[in-house]
Structure formats: C-alpha cells, structure tokens
Amino acid sequence: MNKRPWLIHVLWFLGVLVSGGLGYYLGGQTVGSVLGRLYMQNRRSFQFADIAMTVTALEKADPAFSRRRDIDRLRFSLLNLAYQDGEWKCTENDRRILVRAKTWLEANPDQQLSPDSPVLDGLRICDAH
C-alpha cells in the first residue's frame, strides 16, 4: 500500500485547520473592530441627540419638566463628548447643537462653569474634530 495518499490527506487537513483558525482569529478582530467603531459612533450620536433634546426642554422652560434633571443631562452629555476619542468628524448639525448648548449656558449665569471644567471641553469638541 502506498503511504503517499495519506500524507496528502493529512497535509490538506492541516491546511484546512490552519486556514480555518487564521480566518476565525482575523475575522474576530475585524468584526470586533467594526462593531466597536459602530458602537462609538452611535454613542456620539446619542450624546448629540441628548444635548439637543435637553437644550430644547430648557429653552421652553416648561414647568412639567424638571429643570435640575435637564441641566444634569446636559452636563453629563457634554462630559461624555469631552472624553470621546478616535478619528471622527463633527457634522454641521453637531456644531449647531453645541452652539445652542453654549448659548443656553451663557444665558443662564447660575450655570457658569469653571474655566478648567471638562464640560467646557465637550462644548469645544468640534474644534478638534
């Protein structure tokens, strides 16, 4: 009996295992990287949407809404934006939202922030992106 066919089968089997393992490893990295970027993009979009909704509620000054809660939401969203990293670009809508937030904060002297506040970094995030 010739041993060569068994050697060919073993080599093919090892080739399949190596390529399958390599595909699984690299595929997991690629999928993880893409999902991570999508997650961060969605999180940024959520922060901008939250800022827009909060500023709208604060501008209306509707007593049905809790002013303190909305102010806290605005600060929290700006703070989260301040800690965003990576290469991304602000859209024109994002810039308008931040201008509205800055205008509201400046119009309400009881909400003045210290110059080194990270919330101010959130207001300036589009300058860097």
N, C-alpha and C positions, 0 to 999 in steps of 0.2 A: 504494500500500500504506500502511496506517495504522501509524504508529510507536507508538501508544499501547499495544497489547498487549505489545510488547517491553519497554516501560517498566514495566508491571505485573509482568511476569515477573522482571525484574531487581530490582525492589523486593521482591518476595516472596523471591527468592533471598537478597538481603542480609538480610532479616528472619530467614530461617531460619539463616543463618550467625551473625548476632549472637546470636540466642536460643540456638543450639547452643553457641557459645563461652561465653556467660554461664552456661548450665547446667553446662557442663563445669567452668568455673572455680569456681563456687559449690558445685557438687556435690563437687568435690575437697576444698574446705575443710571442708564439713560432714562428709564421710566421714572425713577426716583427724582432725578434732576428736573425733568419736565413737570412732574406733579408739584415739586417744591416751588418752581417758578410760578406755576398757575396759582398755587395757594397764596403766595406773597402778593401776586397781582390782585387777586380777589380781596385780600385783606386790606390792601391800599385803597381799592375802590370802595370797600365798606367804610373805611375811615373818612374818605371824602364825602360819601353819602351821609354819614352820620353828622359830619360838620355842617353840611348844607341843611339837613332837617333841623338840627339844633338851632342854628342861626335863624332860620325861618320862624321857629317857635318863639325864640327870644325876641325877634323883631315884632312879632304880633302882640307880645306881652299879654297873652290870653291867660286870665287867672285860672282857667281849667288845667293849665299845665303847671307843673312845679318848676319854678324858676331855678331853684338851687340844683335840682336834678339835671336840668338842661345845661346849666353852667358847668357842672361836673362832667357831663357827657362831652361838652365842647373841649374842655381842658384835656380830658382823657384821650379823645381822638387826636388832638394836636400833639399830645405827648407820644402817642403811638406812631404818628407820622415822623416825629423827630428821630425815632430810632430805626426807621426803615433804611435798609442798605441795598446795595446792588445797583446795577445799571438799568435805570428806567427813566422815562420822560414824563413830565407833567403835561397834561393836556391843557388847552385854553380854559375848559370848564373847571379843571382843578385850580387853576390860577384865580379864576373869578370867585370860586368858593372861598379860597384863602383870603382874598381881598375883602369879601363880605365879613368873614370872621374877624379880621383885623379891624375893620371899620367898626364893628359892633363892640369889640373890646376897648377901642379908643373912645367910643361914645359913652361908655359906662365907666366912670372914674373909680367906682368901687371895685372894679375888676382889674386894676392895674397890676402888672406882673413885674417882678424884679428883673433887672437887665440880664441876669445870668440864668433866668428860668428856662428849662428845657422846652417849655410850652412855646416860647418865642422861636426856638429852633424849628418847631413844627410849622409855625407861620412862614418861616423862610425856606422851607424845604424845596420849593420850586425854584429858588435861586440856584440851588446846587444841582437840580435835575432839570 
